[in-house]
Amino acid sequence: MMRALYSSAAGMQSQQTNLDVISNNLANVNTTGFKKNKAEFQDLLYQTVRPAGSDAGGGNQIPTGVQIGHGSRLVSTSKIFTTGEMTQTGEKLDVAIQGDGFFEVQMPDGTKAYTRDGALKLASDGRITTSDGLVVQGGFQPIPAGTTSIAIAPTGEVTTNGANGSQTFRVQLARFTNPSGLESLGRNLYRESKASGAAEIGNPGESGFGDLQQGYLEMSNVKVVEEMVNLIVAQRAYEVNSKAVQAADEMLQISNNLRH
């Protein structure tokens, strides 16, 4: 009965964490470029009371053993990098990546980070930045003063026109062997890790890299209905684990009330 208490408590803790993950997904249902998380669990250590295949005497073997588990634990909160829905904004510096790839940005300390948030902005000095003012790398050039139009092709060619003539440059994207291994920094940013592998740089629309869509933003890939179903499942699992705790407690109470 004591084992049941601890096993059920471990299950309740797992479902509480599951609820935390689901809540974060729902909180970011309108976050540009957000990728939902999925909580993954494993069962805990088993106590082997009688091992399978042990000798039962007379040359016989026990076909099935007796093993009792101790609950579950969280082992991963992996990112699901499916493409979110595209929303048309009409803004000339809103750029969605349709397919594989990330924009590379420079952090204040000089390190690199990566994002799927294509709501780009124009700084006072002409540089292309994120909404937090981080300068976008990957071939983005400063936009000259007096520019009247900016055209971004699906393959990454950027053409600007203005009083000082035209300018053309090509931007590139980054991708990773294991994007789920990226470290989430918040603010729609990810950082390279040993698990993700090194960034591979390439041209949009080539070698499996996604296309760029000017005037569009990629929305969150969270599906509200799916998350609500997961929420109900997590709530019921938490509830049934609490019932097991109550049942174990009642059985202990019966044992305490025994009289000789």
N, C-alpha and C positions, 0 to 999 in steps of 0.2 A: 504493500500500500504506500509506503514511503517512496518507492520508486515511481509509482503512478503520479504522486504529487509533483515530483521533480520533472518527470517526462511531460506532464501536462503544462507545467510552468514554462518549460522550454518551448513547447508548441505555442503557448500564448505570446511569448516573447517574439517568436518568429513571425506570427501573424501581426503583431504590433509593428514590426519593422516593415512587413509587407504593406500595411496600411500607410505607413510613412512614405513609401515609394509611390504608391497609388495617388496619395494626396499631392505629392510634388508633381506628378504627371498632370493631374487635373488643374493644379495651380498655374501650369504653363501651357494651357490649351491654346492660348492666343499669343504665345511667345514666338517671335520670328525665328525660324530655323531650329527650334527646339526638337530634340530627339528623346523619346520616352525611355524610361528605365524599366527593366524587368528583374524582379527579385527571384533568385534561384536558391533552393534549399537542399540540404543533404541530411540523411538520418545520422544520428549520433552512434557512439560506441555501443556494441552489443555485449551483453553478458551471456557467455556460453555455459549453460547448465549441463547439457549432455551433447557432445559433438557428434555430428552425423558421421557414419561409417565406422564408429567404434565397435569393438568386439562385444557381441552379446552372448558369447559362449556357444560351444558346439559348432564352431565354424560359421556362425551367423553374424551378420553385421546389422547395425541399426541404420535403417534407410534414411530416416530424417532425425535431425537433432532438435535440441531445445535451445533457442536463443531469444533473449528478451532485450529489446531496444530501450534507449534512454531519451527519446525525443528527437528534435530536429534543430538545425542551426542554419543561419544565413551564410552562404559561401560566395555569392556574387550579386551585384546589381549592374547588369550589363546594359549598355546602350543599344537601342534598336535603330539602325541607321537607314530605315526605309525613307523614301522621299515623301515629304509632306505636300499638301495641296498648294498649287500656285495661285496667287491672288494678284490680279492686275491693279497696279497703282497709277501708272502713267508717269511716275517720276523718272527723270532721265538717269539718276544715279541709284535707282533701285534695281538690283541685279540678282536674279535667282539662279542657282545652279541646278540644272535639270539632269540629275545623274550623280556620278561619283565625283568627289572633290571638295576641297576647302579653300577659302581665301586665307592667305598668310598675312598676319599683322605683326607689328613690332611692339613689344611691351615697353613700359617706361624704363625698365632695367636693361634694355637692349636684347632680351631674349625673344624668341619667336613663339607665337600662339596661332591658333587656327580657328576659323569660324565658318558657319554656314549662313550667318546673318548677312544678307546682302543689302541692308538698308544703309548704303554708303552716303557720306556727307562730304562737302567741299569746304576745306579750311580756308582761312583768310589768306594763306600763302599759296593757295592753289593745290595743296596736297589732298589726296583722297584719304578719308579717315572713316572709322566706325563712329557710331553714335557716342562713344566714350572718348573720342579724339585720338584713338590709336591709329597710326599710319598704316595703310594697307600696302603690303609689299607685292611680290610676284609680278613685277613689271609695270605696275601703275606709275605713270609719270604725272608731275604737277600739271594742272590745267592752266594755260596762260590766261592772264587777265583780258577781259573783253571777249571771251569765248561765248558764242551765241548758241551753239548746238554741240551735243555730244552723242555720238552714235557708237553703240557697242554691239559688235556682231556676235553670233552664237559661238564662233570659233575664237573669240577673244580679241579681235582687232578693234581698237578704239580709235575713232577719228573725231577730231575737234575742229570746228570752224569758227572764225571770228575776224575781228578787224585786223589782226596781225597774221592772217593766213590760216592755213590748216596744219594739223599735226597728226601723225599716226604712230601708234605704238601697239604692242601686243602684250596682253596680260596672260599669266599662267596660273594654274591651280596646283594644289598639293593633295596627295592621297596617301593612305597608309595600308599596309598589309592587313593589319588588325585594328580597324578604327574603334572597336569596342574596348581596346586597351588604352585609349587616350585618357588622360587625366582631365576631368571636368574642373574648370576654374570658376564657373559662374560667369555672368555677363555674356553668355553665349560663346564662351571661349573654351578651347581645349589646348592641352599641352602634350607634346610628344613624350612617350615613356618607353621603357625597354620592351614592354608588352606590345605596344602599338607598332614598333619598328620605326625605322627612319622614314622621313617624308620623301616621297617621290614626286618630283616636279614635272609637269607636262602641260601641253597646250589643250585648251578646251576643245572638245569634239574629236580628239585624236587618242588612239591607244586606250580606249575605255574611259577616258575622262568625260565628265558631263558637259553639256552645252550651257552657255550663258543666255539668259533671257532678260533683256533690258525692259524696264517698266513693270517687272513682276517681283514679288517676294515669295519665298517659300515659307509657308506657315508650319506650325507644329504638326508632327505626325501622330499626335495623341487623338484617339477616337473616344469621344466621351461615353458612348454607349458601352464600348468594350471595357473601359475603366470602371464604369458603374457596376457592371457584372462582376469584375474582379473585386470591387469593393464589397459587394454582397457576399461573395465567396469567402473573403478574408474575415468579414464580420461573423459569419456563421461558424467558420473554423475556430475563431477565437472563443465564440460562445460555447461550442461543444467541448473545447478544452477546459473551459471554466466549469462545465458540468462534471467533467472527469475529476477535477480537483475537489468539487463538492462531494462527489460519490466516495472518493478516497477518504475525505475527512469524516464522512458519516460512518464509514467502515471502521476507522480508527476510534471513533466515539463508541461504537458498539463494543469494540475490544476493551476499551477502558471501563466499560460498565459491566463487564463480566463479573459474576460472583461465584465463589467456591461453594 
